[in-house]
Amino acid sequence: SAAEAMAMREKALGIHRRTLGSDSDEIASSLVNLGASYSDQGMLEEALGKYEEGLGIVRRNHPERNATEAKILVNMGRVYSRQEKHEDALAMFNKAYRIYRKTIGLETMEVALVLG
């Protein structure tokens, strides 16, 4: 079931934290994947919590800004949009767009998806 899958992902995250440390890029990636799973299940607050935690790790590890940060911001924007928090969604999309513009350029699929 979906609930069992989520419980397994949370358990795996706990194991990763113990073995890799709480601030590794792998933990950030696991948090983002877990956030996406929560979002898919309609558990939007839980999704945002995982995205925010992953975003914090990415920002600490990569203060120069990068495409991973932008991807997380896009995911957060989608959740805000589903919650009908359109100003928050737009703010996330704008931040992601600016990061993508600086890091990977404008002529990319990622930027097209943010604009789309």
Residue frames relative to the residue before (quaternion, step in Angstrom):
aa qw qx qy qz dx dy dz
S 1.0000 0.0000 0.0000 0.0000 0.00 0.00 0.00
A 0.6568 -0.5108 0.3772 0.4068 3.55 -1.26 0.32
A 0.6434 0.5283 -0.3265 0.4476 3.57 0.98 -0.82
E 0.6514 0.5041 -0.3164 0.4705 3.58 1.00 -0.80
A 0.6346 0.5294 -0.3264 0.4588 3.58 1.02 -0.80
M 0.6471 0.5119 -0.3149 0.4691 3.57 0.98 -0.83
A 0.6441 0.5198 -0.3190 0.4617 3.59 0.97 -0.86
M 0.6446 0.5112 -0.3182 0.4710 3.59 1.02 -0.78
R 0.6503 0.5106 -0.3194 0.4631 3.60 0.98 -0.81
E 0.6403 0.5129 -0.3239 0.4712 3.59 1.00 -0.80
K 0.6445 0.5142 -0.3183 0.4679 3.57 1.00 -0.83
A 0.6416 0.5174 -0.3166 0.4695 3.59 0.97 -0.86
L 0.6252 0.5351 -0.3358 0.4583 3.58 1.01 -0.79
G 0.6454 0.5242 -0.3162 0.4568 3.58 0.96 -0.84
I 0.6474 0.5031 -0.3130 0.4794 3.57 1.00 -0.81
H 0.6466 0.5179 -0.3177 0.4612 3.58 0.94 -0.87
R 0.6302 0.5374 -0.3402 0.4454 3.59 0.97 -0.81
R 0.6817 0.4914 -0.2899 0.4580 3.56 0.95 -0.92
T 0.7423 0.4192 -0.2351 0.4668 3.59 0.96 -0.79
L 0.7796 0.3496 -0.1715 0.4906 3.61 0.99 -0.78
G 0.4975 -0.5972 0.4649 0.4239 3.56 1.19 -0.50
S 0.5887 -0.6465 0.3772 0.3052 3.54 -1.15 0.64
D 0.7602 0.3990 -0.2031 0.4708 3.59 1.14 -0.46
S 0.3953 0.7203 -0.4927 0.2866 3.59 1.07 0.52
D 0.6251 -0.5323 0.4172 0.3897 3.55 -1.27 0.41
E 0.6087 0.5588 -0.3498 0.4415 3.58 1.10 -0.66
I 0.6306 0.5132 -0.3303 0.4795 3.59 1.04 -0.74
A 0.6307 0.5278 -0.3329 0.4614 3.58 0.96 -0.85
S 0.6564 0.5112 -0.3039 0.4642 3.57 0.94 -0.89
S 0.6463 0.5122 -0.3140 0.4705 3.59 0.98 -0.84
L 0.6457 0.5219 -0.3175 0.4581 3.57 1.00 -0.83
V 0.6503 0.5072 -0.3164 0.4688 3.59 0.97 -0.84
N 0.6546 0.5021 -0.3139 0.4700 3.59 0.95 -0.84
L 0.6429 0.5069 -0.3157 0.4797 3.56 1.02 -0.78
G 0.6195 0.5402 -0.3308 0.4636 3.58 1.04 -0.79
A 0.6484 0.5103 -0.3142 0.4695 3.58 0.98 -0.85
S 0.6419 0.5162 -0.3232 0.4659 3.58 1.00 -0.79
Y 0.6445 0.4990 -0.3230 0.4808 3.59 0.95 -0.82
S 0.6390 0.5252 -0.3295 0.4553 3.58 0.94 -0.83
D 0.6459 0.5274 -0.3139 0.4539 3.58 0.95 -0.90
Q 0.7003 0.4501 -0.2577 0.4906 3.57 1.13 -0.68
G 0.5300 -0.6473 0.3985 0.3759 3.59 1.29 -0.01
M 0.5078 0.6246 -0.4240 0.4150 3.57 1.29 0.26
L 0.0886 -0.8919 0.4423 0.0332 3.51 0.64 1.25
E 0.6416 0.5084 -0.3407 0.4624 3.62 0.95 -0.71
E 0.6389 0.5134 -0.3204 0.4750 3.56 1.02 -0.81
A 0.6243 0.5413 -0.3296 0.4568 3.57 1.02 -0.84
L 0.6663 0.5054 -0.3061 0.4549 3.58 0.86 -0.95
G 0.6321 0.5447 -0.3296 0.4417 3.56 0.98 -0.83
K 0.6741 0.4764 -0.2930 0.4825 3.59 0.94 -0.88
Y 0.6430 0.5142 -0.3270 0.4639 3.59 0.96 -0.82
E 0.6628 0.5092 -0.3116 0.4520 3.59 0.90 -0.89
E 0.6530 0.5025 -0.3171 0.4697 3.58 0.97 -0.81
G 0.6571 0.5016 -0.3021 0.4747 3.57 0.96 -0.86
L 0.6326 0.5370 -0.3209 0.4565 3.57 1.02 -0.82
G 0.6329 0.5388 -0.3242 0.4518 3.57 0.99 -0.81
I 0.6536 0.5022 -0.3083 0.4750 3.57 0.97 -0.86
V 0.6590 0.5097 -0.3136 0.4557 3.58 0.86 -0.94
R 0.6771 0.4930 -0.3004 0.4564 3.59 0.91 -0.86
R 0.6461 0.5021 -0.3277 0.4722 3.60 1.04 -0.68
N 0.7178 0.4551 -0.2493 0.4642 3.56 0.95 -0.90
H 0.7993 0.1765 -0.0483 0.5724 3.57 1.13 -0.70
P 0.0522 -0.8516 0.5208 0.0280 3.61 0.49 1.12
E 0.5809 0.6077 -0.3730 0.3926 3.59 1.22 -0.29
R 0.4592 -0.6684 0.4335 0.3930 3.61 1.31 -0.15
N 0.1085 0.7940 -0.5924 0.0829 3.55 -1.03 0.76
A 0.7258 -0.4605 0.3037 0.4109 3.53 -1.34 0.22
T 0.5852 0.5710 -0.3817 0.4309 3.61 1.10 -0.55
E 0.6264 0.5231 -0.3298 0.4745 3.57 0.99 -0.82
A 0.6589 0.5095 -0.3125 0.4567 3.58 0.90 -0.91
K 0.6316 0.5389 -0.3339 0.4463 3.60 0.96 -0.83
I 0.6551 0.4995 -0.3113 0.4738 3.58 0.95 -0.86
L 0.6418 0.5231 -0.3238 0.4579 3.60 0.96 -0.82
V 0.6234 0.5219 -0.3356 0.4759 3.60 1.03 -0.74
N 0.6475 0.5140 -0.3187 0.4637 3.58 0.93 -0.89
M 0.6490 0.5028 -0.3145 0.4765 3.58 0.97 -0.84
G 0.6325 0.5389 -0.3264 0.4505 3.57 0.99 -0.80
R 0.6431 0.5189 -0.3199 0.4635 3.57 1.00 -0.78
V 0.6379 0.5070 -0.3284 0.4776 3.58 1.01 -0.77
Y 0.6500 0.5060 -0.3218 0.4667 3.60 0.88 -0.89
S 0.6311 0.5314 -0.3330 0.4565 3.58 1.00 -0.77
R 0.6568 0.5031 -0.3034 0.4727 3.59 0.97 -0.85
Q 0.6766 0.4590 -0.2803 0.5029 3.57 1.18 -0.59
E 0.4226 -0.7182 0.4328 0.3438 3.57 1.37 -0.03
K 0.4253 0.6332 -0.4980 0.4125 3.56 1.13 0.79
H 0.0832 -0.8858 0.4552 0.0339 3.50 0.66 1.23
E 0.6275 0.5217 -0.3539 0.4570 3.62 1.02 -0.63
D 0.6429 0.5044 -0.3193 0.4799 3.58 1.00 -0.80
A 0.6321 0.5326 -0.3278 0.4576 3.57 0.99 -0.86
L 0.6689 0.5040 -0.3001 0.4566 3.57 0.86 -0.97
A 0.6285 0.5330 -0.3355 0.4564 3.59 0.99 -0.79
M 0.6568 0.5010 -0.3113 0.4698 3.61 0.95 -0.83
F 0.6663 0.5020 -0.3053 0.4591 3.58 0.92 -0.92
N 0.6464 0.5203 -0.3192 0.4577 3.59 1.00 -0.79
K 0.6419 0.5059 -0.3242 0.4763 3.59 0.98 -0.82
A 0.6503 0.5153 -0.3143 0.4612 3.58 0.94 -0.89
Y 0.6396 0.5350 -0.3214 0.4487 3.57 0.94 -0.89
R 0.6673 0.5009 -0.3059 0.4585 3.59 0.89 -0.93
I 0.6574 0.4970 -0.3150 0.4708 3.59 0.97 -0.82
Y 0.6497 0.5051 -0.3238 0.4668 3.60 0.89 -0.88
R 0.6335 0.5467 -0.3327 0.4350 3.59 0.94 -0.90
K 0.7167 0.4443 -0.2478 0.4771 3.59 0.98 -0.87
T 0.7696 0.4137 -0.2067 0.4403 3.60 0.96 -0.76
I 0.8340 0.1472 -0.0599 0.5284 3.60 0.84 -0.85
G 0.5712 -0.6142 0.3808 0.3892 3.60 1.23 -0.03
L 0.6105 -0.6088 0.3956 0.3165 3.51 -1.33 0.28
E 0.7025 0.4772 -0.2715 0.4529 3.60 1.06 -0.64
T 0.4791 0.6546 -0.4479 0.3759 3.57 0.72 1.05
M 0.6377 -0.5359 0.3962 0.3863 3.54 -1.26 0.44
E 0.6148 0.5630 -0.3585 0.4203 3.60 0.98 -0.77
V 0.6735 0.4749 -0.2966 0.4826 3.58 0.92 -0.89
A 0.6234 0.5412 -0.3376 0.4522 3.58 1.00 -0.77
L 0.6598 0.5039 -0.3106 0.4630 3.59 1.00 -0.79
V 0.6308 0.5137 -0.3385 0.4730 3.60 1.04 -0.70
L 0.7063 0.4591 -0.2616 0.4711 3.56 0.94 -0.89
G 0.6098 0.6198 -0.3354 0.3627 3.55 1.14 -0.76
